[in-house]
Amino acid sequence: MHRDDVIQSIVFSAHALARIAAHETGNDTPAAQWRALSVLDTEGALRVGDLAHRSRTTQPGMTRMVGLLEKDGLAERSADPADSRATLVSITEHGRAALESWRRELQTVLEPRFADLDADDWTHLSRAAEILRTRTAPERTPR
């Protein structure tokens, strides 16, 4: 594979894996919900607008989603100590447990696709995963 195609291939393959996993688990929870909970889990409490931006959705759409997450006990709103007019959204322990359960479910359904890899392949995948993790860390993500 040519160097110019590697990042594009990683992005498309990651999306394909996510779609495959969602289909195979039968989980009908919208991907946007898991994305929002993942952002909150990784970055901590955020204002709705910031959460919308990081989740690549609109602020009104995120406001509706936060309402649903809150109703289901997965997230909660609290006053922003830096600005009493604003609120912060954070993941609850129930939300964190649901997110962890979803991640384990994804891993379980995807593991068979990788069962035939040898130790060398796992070494390469482990290194690639570490590189991707550092390149997508919150401190490297544009605000």
PyMOL commands that set and color helices and strands:
alter all, ss='L'
color gray80, all
select helices_A, chain A and resi 3-25+31-43+48-55+59-71+93-114+119-135+138-140
alter helices_A, ss='H'
color red, helices_A
select strands_A, chain A and resi 75-80+83-91
alter strands_A, ss='S'
color yellow, strands_A
deselect
rebuild
show_as cartoon
